[in-house]
Structure formats: C-alpha cells, structure tokens
C-alpha cells in the first residue's frame, strides 16, 4: 500500500462519479480506496509503534463504517431499484473492489519475492492494483450495460 496507489484510486473514484457511471463501478473504486487506506493506516500506526490486538480489523471496520453508514443513511445504498444479482450495486462494487485490490497487492508481493525482492519495473507496486481495478471496472461496465 502506498500513497500513490491511494491517490490513483481516489482519482478513479472521482472520475467515475463525475462522468455518471453505474454505482457498481463507483463501488469498485470505493472498495479499492478503503482497502488502500486501511492498509496504509495500519502500516503508519505500526511505524509509530502503535499496536494492539485487533488493530487492523478495527481500523478497516472504522474506514468502511465511516463510508457505508452515511451512504446508507442518505439512502444512496439500499434503494430497491439499484441492485445487481439481488445485491445493492454500490455494496457489490465495494466488495469486488476490495477483494480484487487486496488480491492485486498480494500478487505484487509474490511477484516481487520471486524476482529476488525487486520489482520488475518502476511503479509496478502502483500499476498492478490500479490496472486490476481498471480491468474489473471494464468487466462490470459490460455486465451492467
């Protein structure tokens, strides 16, 4: 997790909402952003020597709660006509975005380890998660079209 990844995810989210794309696509970027911020915050706390049992889980739950609860209270999440496969589009996107962002970060770490602890190219750490979210967005774009 790095600050450039987080900025990339925020830019993708802002762009998707600005051009009026489907909530599933926005949710993908929200999920990636929340996963990135959660990981980034945990790493920052550890560097500050702040560590307690369940810190990563509590940090993650706090970020997701701070985003999802207000969206639910404003009825952006939960609208009966805003569903895909019986699940709210925004929640579905957040779940897929989170899952695939985390898998992309894990894939990067595995690839780096297999390459002697070095990235294959500059900014690989950024390119893999962002590209993963872009591909996932393209897939859902055609599913929801």
C-alpha positions in Angstrom: 0.0 0.0 0.0 1.4 3.4 -0.9 0.3 7.0 -1.2 0.5 6.9 -5.0 -1.9 3.9 -5.0 -4.3 5.8 -2.8 -4.2 8.9 -4.9 -4.8 6.8 -8.1 -7.8 5.1 -6.5 -9.2 8.5 -5.4 -8.7 9.9 -8.9 -10.5 6.9 -10.4 -13.4 7.2 -8.0 -13.8 10.9 -8.6 -13.7 10.4 -12.4 -16.3 7.6 -12.3 -18.7 9.7 -10.3 -18.1 12.8 -12.3 -19.0 11.1 -15.6 -22.0 9.4 -14.1 -21.1 5.8 -14.4 -23.0 2.9 -12.8 -22.8 2.6 -9.0 -21.2 -0.8 -9.3 -18.2 0.8 -11.0 -18.0 3.6 -8.4 -18.2 0.9 -5.7 -15.2 -0.9 -7.2 -13.1 2.3 -6.7 -14.5 3.0 -3.2 -13.6 -0.6 -2.2 -10.1 -0.2 -3.6 -9.7 3.2 -1.8 -10.9 1.8 1.5 -8.7 -1.2 1.3 -5.7 1.0 0.4 -6.4 3.5 3.2 -6.9 0.7 5.7 -3.6 -0.9 4.9 -1.8 2.4 4.7 -3.2 3.4 8.1 -2.2 0.2 9.7 1.4 0.5 8.3 1.5 4.1 9.6 0.3 3.1 13.1 2.9 0.3 13.2 5.7 2.7 12.2 4.5 5.0 15.1 4.8 1.9 17.4 1.1 1.8 17.9 0.0 -1.8 18.0 -2.8 -3.5 19.8 -4.8 -6.7 19.4 -7.3 -6.4 16.5 -5.9 -3.0 15.3 -6.0 -4.0 11.6 -9.6 -5.2 11.9 -10.8 -2.2 13.9 -9.1 0.2 11.5 -10.6 -1.5 8.5 -14.1 -1.6 10.1 -13.8 2.1 11.0 -13.0 3.2 7.4 -15.7 1.0 5.9 -18.2 2.2 8.5 -17.4 5.8 8.0 -18.2 5.5 4.3 -21.0 2.9 4.2 -23.1 4.1 7.1 -23.6 7.7 5.8 -24.3 6.3 2.3 -27.0 4.0 3.8 -28.4 6.8 5.9 -28.7 9.1 2.8 -30.5 6.2 1.0 -27.7 6.0 -1.6 -27.2 2.4 -0.5 -30.4 0.3 -0.2 -32.5 1.6 -3.0 -34.7 -1.3 -4.2 -34.2 -0.5 -7.9 -30.4 -0.2 -7.6 -29.5 -3.9 -7.5 -27.4 -6.3 -9.5 -27.8 -10.1 -8.7 -30.1 -9.1 -5.8 -27.3 -7.1 -4.1 -27.1 -3.3 -3.9 -24.8 -2.1 -6.7 -22.6 0.1 -4.5 -22.1 -2.7 -1.9 -21.4 -5.2 -4.6 -18.8 -2.9 -6.2 -17.2 -2.2 -2.8 -16.9 -5.9 -2.1 -15.4 -6.7 -5.5 -13.1 -3.7 -5.5 -11.8 -4.6 -2.0 -11.3 -8.2 -2.9 -9.5 -7.6 -6.2 -7.4 -4.7 -4.8 -6.2 -6.9 -1.9 -5.5 -9.8 -4.4 -3.5 -7.5 -6.6 -1.4 -6.3 -3.7 -0.8 -9.9 -2.7 0.1 -10.8 -6.3 2.6 -7.9 -6.5 4.3 -9.1 -3.3 4.5 -12.7 -4.6 5.9 -11.5 -7.9 8.4 -9.2 -6.2 9.6 -12.0 -3.9 10.0 -14.4 -6.9 12.1 -11.7 -8.5 14.7 -11.5 -5.7 12.9 -8.9 -3.8 12.9 -6.4 -6.7 10.0 -5.0 -8.8 10.0 -6.0 -12.4 9.6 -2.3 -13.5 9.3 1.1 -11.9 5.9 1.8 -10.2 4.9 -1.9 -10.5 3.5 -1.6 -7.0 1.1 1.1 -8.3 0.4 -0.3 -11.7 -0.8 -3.8 -10.7 -3.5 -2.7 -8.3 -4.7 0.2 -10.4 -4.7 -2.0 -13.6 -6.6 -4.6 -11.7 -9.3 -2.1 -10.8 -9.5 -0.8 -14.3 -10.0 -4.3 -15.7 -12.6 -5.1 -13.1 -14.3 -1.8 -14.0 -14.4 -2.8 -17.7 -15.9 -6.2 -16.9 -18.6 -4.6 -14.7 -19.2 -1.9 -17.3 -20.2 -4.5 -19.8 -22.2 -6.5 -17.3 -24.3 -3.5 -16.2 -24.7 -2.0 -19.6 
